[in-house]
């Protein structure tokens, strides 16, 4: 950069105002009172995390997790099952007084619920665009607004469209996710245009105008920070009405390809293959950079999900750069945080003469006990000056048995 089963639910609480589609990172705030639910407890975390941890002590026989009255608008719900991570339907009454997550019996672990009132950007970089402050272009579609259930409905004219203009704090690749309901037949064509990049898909029937699901349309590259126009339109109508649209969410996505252990046993985690979790950190693709830069927020992190065929103990090498007078930050590298193979290495950033003057440093060792998929997360523990460092790559080099 250049300086100037015990089931848990993680609930992501969005912005609670609709002051317009402009970037708003959630500030720290005291946790609200814990609401009472028959199946367990809901334990809110500070608002800047965008999440609330809920614990299910008695899973309902019906598989439906009822949420308390006044619960904010849900933009997505997902959970792990034996078949992998899946999105869960959410049923909301028209007036928002009844909210249920259809977890079913197949859920094997934590359920993540993301909620969104007004459009907002979260500390992990997620951008949520709410129906509450969308601009509707057309003659039929309109906002239907109730507490906890804001949606664009009456979308019977396929010529109508819905748009937002948001101020993004960084460029990068994002997964585009659409939250909608459709009681009509399946197959309608939908298109989401993000700053001129178009992604298309087809809607399923959700069985009810009050049952919402999330559709992933793929990833799109946002090439610059700043004004970000987003538009949703119908490309092929089926039936009498298009959909109820609740939200469009842009989730930080892998900038390249998930790494795989090489034939020599080395795991190369290049900056170009990271997923950025934050609002300022970004992949800088310029030829002279090829780095993760703008590491000015302690909350920003980079993650790599990678696959290992031959586990073991590895030396951890970091290709790091840091400008004059900017050294001293403490960085943490966490392997599979919260998992059975969790491990951590920390190091203090050294000045190298410039942020793009990279030097290889061996900063510690990690043991990966099992083959398969793993995750490495790099995040500042403390930033000493204006920016922590630039990191071009991390290498896990196998050690002799």
N, C-alpha and C positions, 0 to 999 in steps of 0.2 A: 504494500500500500504506500501511498504518498501522504505525508503528514502536512496538514497545514501546519372333597372339595369345599374350600372356604372361599366364597365368591366375593371379590372386591370389585367396586365400580369406580373408575376414575372419571369424574365429571368435569368437563371443561366449560367454565362459565364465561360467556362473552360479555361485550360491553352492554351496559344496561341503559344506554341512551341512544337516540337516533339523530344525532346532530349533523348528519350528512356523511357522504361516502368519502371521507378523508382519513388518512392514516392516524390511528390512535393506539399507541402501545399502552396496555393496561398498567396504571400506577399501583404501587403497593397499597394495600388497604387492609384494615382489620377484618378477620374472618367473621361472617355473620353468624347468628345463632344457629345451632344445629337443629334442623327440622326433624320431627319424629316420624318414623315410618315403621309399619308393623314387621317388616322383614329384616330390620337392622338399624344401622345408623348412617347418617350423612355427615361427614367431617370436612367442612370447607377449609381450603388452604388460602394463603394470601392471594389477592386478586391478580397480581402480576404473573402468577403461575398459570392462570387460566384453568385451574382444575380443582375439583373437590373429590376427596376420597370417600367412597361409600362402602360400608361393609355389610354383607348379607349374611346374617346369622341363621335365618330360617328361609331358605329358598322357597318361594311360593310353588305349590303343586301345579298351578296353571302355567308356570313359566313366565308369567307376566309380572314385571316389577312396576308396581304403582308408585308414582312420585307425588310429593306433597303438592297441594294447591298453591298456585303462585310460582311454580317452577319456571325458570326462564325458557325461552324458545330453544328447542333442541335442533341442531343442524346435522348431527350424525350420532350413531351409536354402533360400536363394534366390539367384538369379543373373540378370544381364541376358542377354537373347537378342535376336535381330533382331526378335522380336515383342514386346519389352518385358521388364519384370522378371517372373520366374516363380518359383514355389516348386518345390523339387526334392524327390523322394522320398528317404528315408533307410532303409536296411535294417540292422537290428540283430539279431544272433542272440539267442536267448532268454537266454543267460547273459551277454550283452554283450561277449563276447570278439571278435566280428567286427562292425565298423561300416563301412558304405560309403555314400557320397553318390552318388546316381545323377545325375551331371552331364550325361551324354550328349554328343552332338557339337554341340549347338546353342548352348552357352554361349559368350558372346563377351567376358566380362570377369569381374570379381571375384565370387566366390561367398561369400556371407555365411552363416556357420553360427552359430546361437545355441544355447548349451547351458545346461542348468538341472538342478541336483540338487535341493536344498531350495528352497522358495519364497523369492523375494527381490525387492527393488526395486533397479534399477540406476541409475547416475548420470545416464543420459539419460532417466529417468522410466519406463522399461519395468518392468512388474510381471509377474513370472512365477510361476505357481501350479503346483507340481509334484505329480504323482501320489504322490510319496513321502510327503508329509505331508497328503494330503487326508483328509477324513472320509467314510467310505462309509456310506450309510444304506440298509439293505436286507438281504436274506437270501442273495443269490448273489454279487454283485460283490465283489471283494476285491483287495487290493494284491498284485501279483507283483513282487518286488524282486530285481534283480541289478545288479551294478556297471554303470553305463551304460545300463541298460534297466529303469527303474521304470515300471510301468503298472498301471492298474486293469483287470483282466481278469475272466473268468468272468461277464460281464455278460449273463446270460441271462434275467433277470427285468426287464421294462421298468418295473416299479414302483420299482426301485432308483435311487438318485441319489448324486452325489458333490458335496461342498461344501468350501469354504474360508472362513475369515474372516481378512481381511488388514487391516493398518493402512496406509491410503494417506496419503502426506504432503501431497497437494494434490488439489484438485478439477480437473475438466477433461474433455475428450472423449478417448476411447480407442477404438482398433480392437480388437475381440475376435477372437482367433485360437485355434483348437482344433487340437491335434496328436493324431492317432489312427491306428489301423490297423483294417482290416476285410476279412476274407477271404470274407465272405458276399456276398449280392446287394446291389446298391446301393438307395438310396431311403429308408433309415431316417431318421425325423425326430429332430432333436436340438434342444434348447433350452438356452441359457445365460442365466441370470438374474444380472444384476449390480446389486446394491442395488435390486431391484425393477424394473429395466429389462430386458425380455426380448428376446432375439434368437434367431431360429429359422433352421434350415437343414436340408439333407439330406446324408447321408453317401454318398460314392462307395465303390465297392469298390477297395481298394488292392492286391488280388491275393494278399495274404499277411498273416498276423497279425504278421509281423515287418517289414513294409514300412509306414513311417509317412509321412503327408502332413499338410500344414497347410491348414486351411479357415478363410477369413476370413468372419465372420458379419456384418460391418458395424460401425458405430461406436455407442457408447453414451456418454451424458453422466453422469459421476460428479459429483453436485451438491455434495458436501462432503468435506473431508478427514476422516480418522479411520477408524472401523471400516467395512470394505467386505466384505459377504457376497457370495459367488459360488457358484452352484449349477448343475450340469449334470444334465439328465435326458433320457430318451427320451420322445418324444411320439408316435411311431408305429413299432412294431417291424416289422422285415422279416427273415425268416430266424430261425435258432436263437439267435444271439448278437448283441449290439448292436455293441460295438466294444471295442478296447483303447484306453484313454485315457491319454496320456502327460502332457499339460500344457494349461493355458489361459494365454494370454499377453495382457495388455492393453498395447497399443502406443499411445503418444501420437499423437493424430490432429489433423488440421486443425480448429480450433475453429469455423470457418465455411465459407467457399468460397474456393478458390484464385483469387487476383486475376487480372484480365485488363486489359491496357493500354486506357485509355479512348480515345474518339474524338479527344480533344485531345492524345493522345500521353503523358499523365501515367499513371504506374503508382502507384496508391494501395495501400499495404500497411498496412491497419488492424490494430490489435491483435486485433480479433475474428476475423481470418482467419489468424492465426498458428498454427503447430504448436509446442508447447512441448517442448523437450528438456531435462528437468531434474526435480528433485525438490521444489523450492520455488517457482520462478517459475510464475506462472499468469495466465490471462486473468480480469480482474475485471470482471464485467458490470454492476455497479451503475451507475445512470444518471450519478451524479456522478464516476464513475471511468472506465469504458470504456477500460481500460488494461492493459498488462502490468505486474504488480507483484510484490512479494515477491522482488525481484532481490537476494538476499542471498548467493548462491553463485556464485563465478566460473565454475564449470563449467556452470551453467544457460544455455541459449540459446533464442532464438526464431528460427524459420525461416518463410519464405514461399516457396512454389513458385508462380511466376507466369508468364504468357504474354505475350510481346511480338510485335506484328505489325510495328512500325516501330522497328528498332534505331537506335542512335546514342549520343551522349554526353548524360548526364543530370546535372543538379544534384541532390545528395542532401540532402533536407530531413528533419529529425527533429523531431517534436512531443514535447518532453521536459519532465518535471517532476522536481523534487528539493527535499527539505526543508531547513530551516535547518541549517547545520553538516554537511551530508551530501555536499557537492560534492567534486569532485576525482577521481572514478573515471574510468578510461580505458575507453572502449567501442570495440569493433571491429565494422565492418560488412563482411562478406565476400561477394563475388559469386561464385557457382559455385566454391566452394573445391575445389582440386585439378583443375579443368577447364581447357580451353584458353582460356576467357574469364575466368579468375580475376582478381579485382581486390579491393582492400581500401581502406577509408577508416576512420580512427580519429578520435575526438574526446574531449575531456575534459568531463565532466559539469559543468554550471553549476547553482548553486543558483537556484531560482525562487521561493522563499518557501513551497513546499509540494509534496508529491509529486503532488497533483492540480492544481497551478497550472502549466499547460502553456504553453510558449513554443516558437515555431517557430525552428529553427536550421538554417542551411545549413552542412553540415559537410564538404563536399567534392564531387568529381565522379567519375562512373564511366562507362566506355564499355561498352555492350553491343553486340558486333559482329555478332550474328546474331539473326534472328527465331526464335521458338520458345519453349520452356520454359526457365526459369532459376530459380535459387535464391538468395535473400539470407538470410544468417545474421547475427544480432546477438548478441554475447556480450561480457561484460566481459573486458578484459585484466587489469584490477586494480581491486578495490573498495577505495576509500579509507577509508570509515567503516563504518556498519552495513549500508547498502544502496546499490546503485549509483544507481538512478533508476527512474522510471516512464516508459514510452514508450507513447503512444497511437497513433502512426502514423509511418510512413516514407513519404515521397513521392519518386519519381524524376521530375523535371521535365525534359522535353527542352530542350536548348539549340539555339539557331539554328545552322544549318550555317555 
